[in-house]
């Protein structure tokens, strides 16, 4: 089975191919994706999927995700990708906002939308609870992974690594929910 992933983030394609056994994930590489104007992760994922449907007849997959920080009232949340340039700048900005803040609780959220060739919509949602570390550590993953410590762990997602992520991440949980929603083949 092949699905076209409507995303410009190569990390997502790599993670999702691992998370959806039996599926080949191909990224839809275009430079005219619509702006993510939705108020929720689901709305943004559906927007990306609808854009993909304009270009692809087969299975179309889209994902929207973000990080919600309790001390920031849930920010950056659905605006995570626009919070700061991806990578070190985003990490530094978030650590700066939390300087001197003892309440470090946060969660990752992932919302997947899969459109069947006949136009049926399937969804999967996943969350990962944790806290924001005081300094970055680790080299795997992407985005906020160097400063996100999942509940029950002492190390960041970037230290725990891709294999840990494939079992436990918000995206892994969303992918399992999506697989459960798929019709039997
Ligand atoms: P597409 O919209 O093209 O799929 P994107 O990276 O812009 O790619 P989103 O709009 O869904 O994706 O934004 C998600 C942001 O949330 C992402 O840029 C990261 O900052 C953060 N994020 C989501 N999942 C993450 C993860 O597994 N590890 C680290 N950061 C993550």
Boltz pocket constraint, residues with backbone or C-beta under 6 A from the ligand:
constraints:
  - pocket:
      binder: B
      contacts: [[A, 6], [A, 7], [A, 8], [A, 9], [A, 12], [A, 36], [A, 63], [A, 64], [A, 65], [A, 66], [A, 67], [A, 77], [A, 78], [A, 80], [A, 81], [A, 86], [A, 90], [A, 108], [A, 109], [A, 141], [A, 142], [A, 143], [A, 144], [A, 145], [A, 169], [A, 171]]
      max_distance: 6.0
